[in-house]
């Protein structure tokens, strides 16, 4: 990966910082700024990105490797070279959220569903290489189709533990109506998931 390409990205970002903040702050549709940042980030690979309020600074820029371990190394390298800016914090993957475990998801027909995950249970079954298979008991989403249930499980885990832990520590995620008998005595409340990682 070219150091020069990384430098060019950050040079452009610093040069356009005020305009980027203005676009986001005022919800402007300055397509050329968004498109320009998009093209520069996609030039490194199939990443997605998000600008949002930061935790310790006004703004944050997150470049997500979209669950890809190889891209995680690249996004880490990009962010390692980020400039020190008073208005910005930079993340090389999606961060775990401090949240109420309620989220919205769309099914295959694009119908929106509000999911309350606070009463879910889980088991972490050890797999090779310090990874686990997460089995999530979510009996309140049985009405959703299989793919949407799986997506809900993925999104929940991503929000709960962050993208880095998802990539490095979770082998697979399974969402079930009831955890199998063999794991019943191991299942715990979903609010213990963060502590597991």
Number of C-alpha atoms within 10 A of each C-alpha: 9 8 11 9 14 19 15 13 17 19 14 13 19 16 10 14 16 11 14 18 16 13 16 16 12 8 9 10 10 13 10 9 15 14 11 13 18 15 12 18 19 13 12 16 13 12 20 15 19 13 15 15 16 15 10 10 13 13 18 18 19 20 23 23 25 16 17 16 14 10 19 22 12 18 21 17 15 23 19 13 12 20 15 10 11 9 15 22 21 20 20 23 25 24 17 18 13 9 9 9 17 11 15 11 15 14 16 11 6 8 8 11 15 11 15 15 21 13 13 17 21 25 22 19 15 14 13 8 9 10 18 19 17 21 22 25 25 23 16 13 20 12 9 15 11 15 11 17 20 17 16 24 22 17 16 19 22 20 19 21 20 18 25 21 19 25 19 16 18 20 17 15 18 16 22 19 12 14 21 12 8 7 13 12 10 13 17 16 14 20 16 11 17 13 7 8 10
